[in-house]
Amino acid sequence: MNGSVVRYCQSCGAALNVEMNRAYIFCQYCGAKNVIASETMKTNINVGGINIQAKTDIDSLIASAEYAISINQLDKANEMLVAAIMSGTVDHRIFVAKAKIDLLQDNNKSLFDSIHQLRMLEARQSPEREVTRAVFELMRFRGMNGVTVLHNATFHELYDIVVYCVEHGSDVNCIAGMNRVSPISIMFVPVSSSLSGLDGTPFVRNPARVKAIRDYLMAHGAQDCRRRGY
């Protein structure tokens, strides 16, 4: 070991011995991931731009992006992730971080692209199952107005992603937004005619798929939401 410092878990407060220059550590007591906000990360955040030709350490770059997300410097985080991608690196942490930014910026197309990348990486992960653990953590992440990946998947009626979310620990009764929507009820939120030109009816495009999603979620502990016979 090249020396260590004592940090305290941000979740349970337990003392953690962190190796020098470590980007993050999982708490041995509660399992929470703790990002180590080093001076290198802070320096990376504060630079005016990222030179994607530089031989930047990928671990440091990704950790800095994660730190930038934690302090809501999303543009900087995006720059760092683009630099990591342009380096030719294929790392699940890049797509986890991108998915968090997508949730915070309500960018659903990019979010589902990131989930697709994670699913492919998970299919060929090492026995240590790092990707799976990271996806479980992502499913607890709250984006704009507190929504989760599962909220977005149900709203867009994406059955396969709904199943993927639930299989990776999503809370099927998680409440988000001023309207306090759950992953089931968000499928039935009335559409504003002033925004969409529609008539304000529940935003259901494919009733059969919505019913399949609702039935699946209810089979996994979600509370019922009965609207308009769906």
N, C-alpha and C positions, 0 to 999 in steps of 0.2 A: 504494500500500500504506500502511496506517495504522500502520506499525511492525510489527516481528516479534520473536519470541524463538526461541531455539534449543532444541529438544526432541530427545530421542533415541528412535528407534524401539524399542518394547517387544518387538519380535520379533527384529530383526537388529542393533539398536544403532546404526544409521546416524543421522547428524546431520540434523535436519529444521528448516527455517525455517518457523515457524508464524505466520501473521498474527494480530495481536491480536484477541481475542474469537472466535477460530475454535473451533468445537465439537469438531471432529475433523479428522484429516488422514490420507490414504493415503500410506504410505511409497513413494517413487519407486524404491526399490531392490528391496524384497521384496513390495510390494503390501499389506502388513498395515495394517489400520485402527487408528489410535491416537487414543483419546479424550483430549481435553485437559481435565484436571480443574481447571477454573478456580474461583476463589473464588465466582463466581456460582452454579456448580453446587453447591458445598458448602453455600452459604447456602440454596439451594432444598431440599436434602436435609434440612437441620436445622429448617426451619420447621415449626410445629405442624400446619398444614393448608394445603391449596391452595384459594384462592378462584377458582373456575372462571369468575367474572364478570370477573376482572381481565384487563387487556389484556397478558397475558404473552406475551413473544416466543416463538413456537412452536419455533424452532431451539434456544433456550436450554432450553425445557421438555423437549424430547426428549433433548437432550444430558444434561440433569440426570438424566432417567430412566435413560439408559444408564449414567451414572456410579453411580447408586444400585444398579443391577443388579450392577455390578462389585464393589461393597462389600457385596453381599447385603442391601441394604435394599429388599426386594421390595415391601413394602406401600407404601413411599414412591414407588417407581417406578410402581406401579399407580395411585396417586393422580394422579401427573403425567400419565400416559397417558390417564386418564379425563378430566382437565382439557383435554388436547389434543383429544380426540375431541369433548368437549362444545362446544369452540370452533367446531366445524364443519369442522375441518381434515381433509383426506384425504391422508395422507402415508405412504408405505411404511415409513418408519422407525418409525412407531408400531406397526405390526403385526409388524415384525421384533423390536422390543423386547418386545411382548406374547408372541410365540412363545418368546422366551428365558425369560421368567417362567413361562410354561406348562410348559416343559421342566423348569425347576428345581422347580416345584410339582407336577409329575406331573398336570397338568390337561389331559387329552387332548382333551376336547370343545372347549375353548377353543383349544387348539393347532391343531386341524384347521380351526377357524373362521378363525384368523389366516392359515393357509396358503392357505385359499380366497380371502381378501382379497388376499393377495400375488399370487396367480395372476391375479386380475382386474386388479390394478394393472399387473402386468407386461405384460398383453396390450395395454394402451394407454399404455405408457411412451414417453418421448421417445427420440430416437436415441442419446442418451448412455448408455442402458441402465443407469441407476442402480439400478433395482429388481433386475435380474438379478444385478448385482454383489453387492448386499446379500443376496440369497437364497443365492448361492454361499457367502458368509461364514456365514450362518445354518446352513447344512448342516454346518459344521465345529463348531458350538457343542455343548458337552456339558452335559446337564441332570442331574437327579437320578440318582445312581449311574452317571453317565457316558453315559447314553443320548442318542441323537441323534433327530432327526425321523424318520430312516429306520427306526430301531428301533421307534418307535411306530407308524409306518405299516405295517410288516410284521406286528407283533403284532396289530394290528386288521384285518389282511387287506385293506388298502385299496390295491388294485393301481394305481389312477391316481396316488395320491400317492407310491407307491413309485417309479413311473416318473419323476414330477416330481423327486423327491429325487435319483435317479441322474443324470438329465439336468442337474442343478445341482450336480454334484460330490460327492455323498455318498460316503463310504468304505464300499464294500459288505462289507468285512471288519472294520469297526470293532468292537472288543471293549468290552463294558461290564458293570458289576455284579460282585458277588462270584462269580456263576456263570460269568462270562466269556462272555457270550452275544454272538453276532454277529447282524446283521439277519436272517439265515436261521434260526439256531438258536433265537432268541427265540420263534419261532412254535410251537416244539415243547416249550417249558418245561412240565413237569408242573404241574398246578393243585393247590394245597393244599386237601384236602377240608375242613380245619378252617376255611378262609376262605370257600370257595365252596359247600360242600355237594356238590361233584362228587366223582368217584372218583379223582382224581389222575392221570388220563390226560392226554396232551398236549393243550394248549389249541387245538384246531383246530375251527373252526366250519364252514368250507366247504372240504373237501378239494380240490376242483377249483381254487378260487381260490388256495389255498396252493401247490398244485403249479405254477400259472401264475406266481406270484410267485417261487418258488424257481427255476424254469427261467429266468425273466427275469434274476434276480440272478446266476445261474451264467453266463449268456451275457455278463454284464458283469464277470466276473472274481471272483465270490464263490466261496469254497470250499464244497464239497458238504457237505450235512448230511442223512444218510439215516436217517430215523426212521419206523418203522411203515409203510413202503411209500409214504409220501407223496412 
